[in-house]
Amino acid sequence: MIGYLFENEVPKYVLLSQNNLDVVCRGEEVDYGLSAVSVITDSIPLSAVTDVELKTGLILSRIVFETANGNRYEIQSLSAKSTEAETVEFVERSDGNRQAELDEAHHEPDGELEYVCRECNGRIDEDATRCPHCGFAPEMKKKGAPWHGTALATSFSPLGWAMMAKGAADELAARGGVGEEVLVDGSETDGDVAETDEDTEVDALDKLERLAELNDDGVISDEEFEQQKRELLEEI
């Protein structure tokens, strides 16, 4: 066993060169060092290996590592050629897997970016100030809320503090706007997901309840509420 291995460590491959130089392939790096002093003389991270090659001769064979910074490491080995070949395959496979991970990290996701309502996830225009589906309008809710909450808070009543918290929440929501940008799979269309009549009815009722709350809060007018209500009732 090589002296510079960690306790109970099992290396992937161990090669012994004619200069008593042990080469160890670990999971994350290629280490080599002198057996005589039992220390690692150098380490090559797999992430730095750009090329590995097995060169065989009549008597001896060599494993050559090249790294991104231009260094070249040549190990002349006396071990079985099959072990050397497996070592080369291990390093190349690790390098290939790492390249695949890099490619995946830089891969442009399929689909397109669209704006959806942060309340109901319905698709909206980028510059929309109110969601046409559920009536979500954080900027309108913000109007009047801060001063009303502050006035009530001066009385130190629980209701006053609650109104102040609500005003702060409305202001925070207004900063975020009505919608947010999300990635929509280009292979999907609005008709890909079939909704049952029951799902449609529940969704319409939820939106109707939301509209009623907005109307009670004075966010939308009675006329807007009635118009939206008629449209929702037609969906049921």
Contacts in CASP RR format, 6 or more apart in sequence:
PFRMAT RR
TARGET T0000
AUTHOR 0000-0000-0000
METHOD contacts of the structure
MODEL  1
MIGYLFENEVPKYVLLSQNNLDVVCRGEEVDYGLSAVSVITDSIPLSAVT
DVELKTGLILSRIVFETANGNRYEIQSLSAKSTEAETVEFVERSDGNRQA
ELDEAHHEPDGELEYVCRECNGRIDEDATRCPHCGFAPEMKKKGAPWHGT
ALATSFSPLGWAMMAKGAADELAARGGVGEEVLVDGSETDGDVAETDEDT
EVDALDKLERLAELNDDGVISDEEFEQQKRELLEEI
2 11 0 8 1.000
2 14 0 8 1.000
2 22 0 8 1.000
2 24 0 8 1.000
2 35 0 8 1.000
2 38 0 8 1.000
3 35 0 8 1.000
3 38 0 8 1.000
4 22 0 8 1.000
4 31 0 8 1.000
4 33 0 8 1.000
4 38 0 8 1.000
4 39 0 8 1.000
4 40 0 8 1.000
5 11 0 8 1.000
5 24 0 8 1.000
9 26 0 8 1.000
11 24 0 8 1.000
11 25 0 8 1.000
11 26 0 8 1.000
12 24 0 8 1.000
12 25 0 8 1.000
12 26 0 8 1.000
12 27 0 8 1.000
12 87 0 8 1.000
12 90 0 8 1.000
13 23 0 8 1.000
13 24 0 8 1.000
13 25 0 8 1.000
13 83 0 8 1.000
13 86 0 8 1.000
13 87 0 8 1.000
13 90 0 8 1.000
14 22 0 8 1.000
14 23 0 8 1.000
14 24 0 8 1.000
14 79 0 8 1.000
15 22 0 8 1.000
15 23 0 8 1.000
15 63 0 8 1.000
15 75 0 8 1.000
15 77 0 8 1.000
15 79 0 8 1.000
15 83 0 8 1.000
15 84 0 8 1.000
15 87 0 8 1.000
16 22 0 8 1.000
16 23 0 8 1.000
16 35 0 8 1.000
16 77 0 8 1.000
16 78 0 8 1.000
16 79 0 8 1.000
17 23 0 8 1.000
17 75 0 8 1.000
17 76 0 8 1.000
17 77 0 8 1.000
17 78 0 8 1.000
18 60 0 8 1.000
18 76 0 8 1.000
18 77 0 8 1.000
18 78 0 8 1.000
19 76 0 8 1.000
20 34 0 8 1.000
20 35 0 8 1.000
20 36 0 8 1.000
21 32 0 8 1.000
21 33 0 8 1.000
21 34 0 8 1.000
21 35 0 8 1.000
21 75 0 8 1.000
22 32 0 8 1.000
22 33 0 8 1.000
22 34 0 8 1.000
22 35 0 8 1.000
23 30 0 8 1.000
23 31 0 8 1.000
23 32 0 8 1.000
23 33 0 8 1.000
23 63 0 8 1.000
23 75 0 8 1.000
23 77 0 8 1.000
23 87 0 8 1.000
24 30 0 8 1.000
24 31 0 8 1.000
24 32 0 8 1.000
25 87 0 8 1.000
25 90 0 8 1.000
25 91 0 8 1.000
27 46 0 8 1.000
27 94 0 8 1.000
28 45 0 8 1.000
28 46 0 8 1.000
29 43 0 8 1.000
29 44 0 8 1.000
29 45 0 8 1.000
29 46 0 8 1.000
30 43 0 8 1.000
30 44 0 8 1.000
30 46 0 8 1.000
30 49 0 8 1.000
30 65 0 8 1.000
30 91 0 8 1.000
31 40 0 8 1.000
31 42 0 8 1.000
31 43 0 8 1.000
31 44 0 8 1.000
32 40 0 8 1.000
32 41 0 8 1.000
32 42 0 8 1.000
32 44 0 8 1.000
32 73 0 8 1.000
32 75 0 8 1.000
33 39 0 8 1.000
33 40 0 8 1.000
33 41 0 8 1.000
33 42 0 8 1.000
34 41 0 8 1.000
42 73 0 8 1.000
44 65 0 8 1.000
44 67 0 8 1.000
44 73 0 8 1.000
46 91 0 8 1.000
46 94 0 8 1.000
46 95 0 8 1.000
46 98 0 8 1.000
47 98 0 8 1.000
48 67 0 8 1.000
48 68 0 8 1.000
48 69 0 8 1.000
49 65 0 8 1.000
49 66 0 8 1.000
49 67 0 8 1.000
49 91 0 8 1.000
49 94 0 8 1.000
49 95 0 8 1.000
50 66 0 8 1.000
50 67 0 8 1.000
50 68 0 8 1.000
50 70 0 8 1.000
50 95 0 8 1.000
51 64 0 8 1.000
51 65 0 8 1.000
51 66 0 8 1.000
52 63 0 8 1.000
52 64 0 8 1.000
52 65 0 8 1.000
52 66 0 8 1.000
52 88 0 8 1.000
52 91 0 8 1.000
52 92 0 8 1.000
52 95 0 8 1.000
53 63 0 8 1.000
53 64 0 8 1.000
53 88 0 8 1.000
54 61 0 8 1.000
54 62 0 8 1.000
54 63 0 8 1.000
54 64 0 8 1.000
54 81 0 8 1.000
54 84 0 8 1.000
54 85 0 8 1.000
54 87 0 8 1.000
54 88 0 8 1.000
55 61 0 8 1.000
55 62 0 8 1.000
55 63 0 8 1.000
55 64 0 8 1.000
56 62 0 8 1.000
56 81 0 8 1.000
56 84 0 8 1.000
60 76 0 8 1.000
60 77 0 8 1.000
60 78 0 8 1.000
61 76 0 8 1.000
61 77 0 8 1.000
61 81 0 8 1.000
61 84 0 8 1.000
62 74 0 8 1.000
62 75 0 8 1.000
62 76 0 8 1.000
62 77 0 8 1.000
63 74 0 8 1.000
63 75 0 8 1.000
63 77 0 8 1.000
63 84 0 8 1.000
63 87 0 8 1.000
63 88 0 8 1.000
64 72 0 8 1.000
64 73 0 8 1.000
64 74 0 8 1.000
64 75 0 8 1.000
65 72 0 8 1.000
65 73 0 8 1.000
65 74 0 8 1.000
65 75 0 8 1.000
65 91 0 8 1.000
66 72 0 8 1.000
66 73 0 8 1.000
67 73 0 8 1.000
77 84 0 8 1.000
109 183 0 8 1.000
110 185 0 8 1.000
110 186 0 8 1.000
110 187 0 8 1.000
111 183 0 8 1.000
111 184 0 8 1.000
111 185 0 8 1.000
111 186 0 8 1.000
111 187 0 8 1.000
112 183 0 8 1.000
112 184 0 8 1.000
112 186 0 8 1.000
113 181 0 8 1.000
113 182 0 8 1.000
113 183 0 8 1.000
113 184 0 8 1.000
114 123 0 8 1.000
114 181 0 8 1.000
114 182 0 8 1.000
114 184 0 8 1.000
115 123 0 8 1.000
115 124 0 8 1.000
115 125 0 8 1.000
115 126 0 8 1.000
115 128 0 8 1.000
115 179 0 8 1.000
115 180 0 8 1.000
115 181 0 8 1.000
115 182 0 8 1.000
116 122 0 8 1.000
116 123 0 8 1.000
116 124 0 8 1.000
116 179 0 8 1.000
116 180 0 8 1.000
116 182 0 8 1.000
117 123 0 8 1.000
117 124 0 8 1.000
117 131 0 8 1.000
117 133 0 8 1.000
117 134 0 8 1.000
117 136 0 8 1.000
117 178 0 8 1.000
117 179 0 8 1.000
118 136 0 8 1.000
118 176 0 8 1.000
118 177 0 8 1.000
118 178 0 8 1.000
118 179 0 8 1.000
118 180 0 8 1.000
119 131 0 8 1.000
119 134 0 8 1.000
119 135 0 8 1.000
119 136 0 8 1.000
119 210 0 8 1.000
120 131 0 8 1.000
120 133 0 8 1.000
120 134 0 8 1.000
120 136 0 8 1.000
120 207 0 8 1.000
120 210 0 8 1.000
122 131 0 8 1.000
122 133 0 8 1.000
122 134 0 8 1.000
124 131 0 8 1.000
124 132 0 8 1.000
124 133 0 8 1.000
124 178 0 8 1.000
124 179 0 8 1.000
128 178 0 8 1.000
128 179 0 8 1.000
129 137 0 8 1.000
129 139 0 8 1.000
129 140 0 8 1.000
129 178 0 8 1.000
130 136 0 8 1.000
130 137 0 8 1.000
130 140 0 8 1.000
130 178 0 8 1.000
130 220 0 8 1.000
131 137 0 8 1.000
131 178 0 8 1.000
131 179 0 8 1.000
133 207 0 8 1.000
134 207 0 8 1.000
134 210 0 8 1.000
134 211 0 8 1.000
135 207 0 8 1.000
135 210 0 8 1.000
135 211 0 8 1.000
135 214 0 8 1.000
135 219 0 8 1.000
135 220 0 8 1.000
135 228 0 8 1.000
136 178 0 8 1.000
136 210 0 8 1.000
137 178 0 8 1.000
137 214 0 8 1.000
137 219 0 8 1.000
137 220 0 8 1.000
138 170 0 8 1.000
138 173 0 8 1.000
138 174 0 8 1.000
138 176 0 8 1.000
138 177 0 8 1.000
138 178 0 8 1.000
139 174 0 8 1.000
139 177 0 8 1.000
139 178 0 8 1.000
140 219 0 8 1.000
140 220 0 8 1.000
141 170 0 8 1.000
141 173 0 8 1.000
141 174 0 8 1.000
141 217 0 8 1.000
141 219 0 8 1.000
142 167 0 8 1.000
142 170 0 8 1.000
142 171 0 8 1.000
142 173 0 8 1.000
142 174 0 8 1.000
145 163 0 8 1.000
145 166 0 8 1.000
145 167 0 8 1.000
145 170 0 8 1.000
145 171 0 8 1.000
146 167 0 8 1.000
146 168 0 8 1.000
146 171 0 8 1.000
148 163 0 8 1.000
148 167 0 8 1.000
149 160 0 8 1.000
149 163 0 8 1.000
149 164 0 8 1.000
149 166 0 8 1.000
149 167 0 8 1.000
150 164 0 8 1.000
152 159 0 8 1.000
152 160 0 8 1.000
152 163 0 8 1.000
152 164 0 8 1.000
153 160 0 8 1.000
153 161 0 8 1.000
153 163 0 8 1.000
153 164 0 8 1.000
195 203 0 8 1.000
200 235 0 8 1.000
200 236 0 8 1.000
201 236 0 8 1.000
203 235 0 8 1.000
204 232 0 8 1.000
204 233 0 8 1.000
204 235 0 8 1.000
204 236 0 8 1.000
205 236 0 8 1.000
207 228 0 8 1.000
207 232 0 8 1.000
208 229 0 8 1.000
208 232 0 8 1.000
208 233 0 8 1.000
211 220 0 8 1.000
211 225 0 8 1.000
211 228 0 8 1.000
211 229 0 8 1.000
211 232 0 8 1.000
212 225 0 8 1.000
214 220 0 8 1.000
214 225 0 8 1.000
215 221 0 8 1.000
215 222 0 8 1.000
215 224 0 8 1.000
215 225 0 8 1.000
220 228 0 8 1.000
END
